[in-house]
Amino acid sequence: MTYFIVNPIAGKGRAQARTEEINAHMTGDFRVVMTTAPKHAKELAEQAVREGAKTVVAVGGDGTIQEVVSGLAGSDCAFGVIPSGSGNDFVKSVDIDETLPTAGHLDIIRGGNIRAIDLVKINDSCFANIGSIGIDAQIVVVADKLKKIFGKAAYVMAALWCTMTKGATPMSIKVDDALYERKFTLVAVCNGWNYGGGFKIAPSAKNDDGQLTLCMIDGMSKPAMTVLFPRVIKGTHVTLKQVSFMDCKKAEINFEGTQLINLDGNLNHMTGPLKFEIMPTALNVLVEKGFD
């Protein structure tokens, strides 16, 4: 049995439109189910596992993917994607061509070519790409409001706005025996290398190396931040003195009160401490042949 979990509002309705194509081109034993609320995709994925599904496919954007993989973590299910969001960053990290028609993505799913990648556990949830705290969570809030107008460019427009209006956040970050306490513009816990529709936040990160890559950006002035985000788009921010990277298995981030946390595009109001841990080879992704 193959389960297709569809977020009907993803990509301005693009995901829902895919259902007709799935029904027209898919063969064998399959089922198409629709999400109806936030976090419903996780519940549907857990249900699919209980019912013995061999493959579960997320039809939506990165937020839908985050919920589905949270429901699949620790199972033997194969995971497929029909990218239908505005950013589609996860598929970039596994070299799946997001421009393929639905029939092309179904060919990948039926092909059965598996690539095992890591997941990241955060408290009682998981994500496949990047979790972050700081200004970029605010960027997601603004971008969501701009997507209908600017589409993929919404993240860039939102970044430009937030650099001029948002400040740094006091945090403490514990990695092994080291403790870092100061104001940070943002901290990204990376399994993949890109987010926000192509911002190359951690160019060296790999989602199959059994490690987290932390990108820590110290508090910066607003003029300095206007330089930061254009460089993040290209990945050249890595040379800035305010930017540092660290590879690890676990990390703990603490802060006062409640903060917005961005998990693959899903925003969560959370209190600290946040405990991140790598889950090696925890997700069996269906990919195109030749993925390296």
C-alpha positions, 0 to 999 in steps of 0.5 A: 500500500502506498499512502499519498498525504496531500496538503490541499492548500500547499503551493496555492492549491498546487498540491490539491491539483496533483491528486487528479494526476495521481489518480490518473497515473498511479497503479497498484494499491494506493490511497490518497488522503487530505490534511485538514489542519496543522499537524494532521499530516503527522497523524496520517503518517502514523496511521499509515505506518500502523496500517502497514503501508510500505510507502508514504508520499508527502504531496505539499511543501517543506512544512508538509514534509516535516510533519510526515517525516515526524510520523515516519521516524523509526519506521521501515516505510519508504518516503516519497515526495511530490514537491508542491510548495513554494520553497521545496528546499528538501528535494534540493537536498536530495537532488530530486528535480522539482520541475518534473511533472507529477508522472515523473515523480510517480516514476521515482516513487515506483522505481524504488531507489532508496537513499537513507538520510538522517533526521533531526530529533527536537524534543518530541518532534523531528525534521529533515532539513533545518531548524532555526531560531532568531530572525529567520523565524520572523522571516517565515512569518512575513513570507507567508503573508507575501507568498500570494503576491511574490511567490518564490521571491517572498522569502527574499522580500521578507528577509529584506524587511526583517533585517531592517526591523528585527534585532538579536536574541539572547541565547545559550548554546551547549555543545558537548562541554562548550557553552556559548552565551550571547546575543544571536541574530540566528542559530540554525541547526542543519541537516540539509544545506539550504532553506527559505527557497534556496538560502544556502545557510550551511553549504557544507552540511550533509544529510547523510553524515551522521552529524548536525551542522550548527550555523551560529550568527552573532548579533549584528547591526541592522546595516550589517544585516543588509549585507548578511542575507544577500550573502546567505543566498549565495553561501558566501556568508561563511567568511563573515567574522560574525558567522561560525559553524560547528559539527556535532551529534547533539546540541541544546539551545536555551532562552528566556520565555517563548520563542518562534522556532522554524522547523522546515517552514513550520512555525512553533512557539516553544520554550527552552531548552530545545534539545537537538539530536541527530538520528542517523539513516532514519529516513528511507527516501525514494530518489532518482537513480544516480543520486550521490 
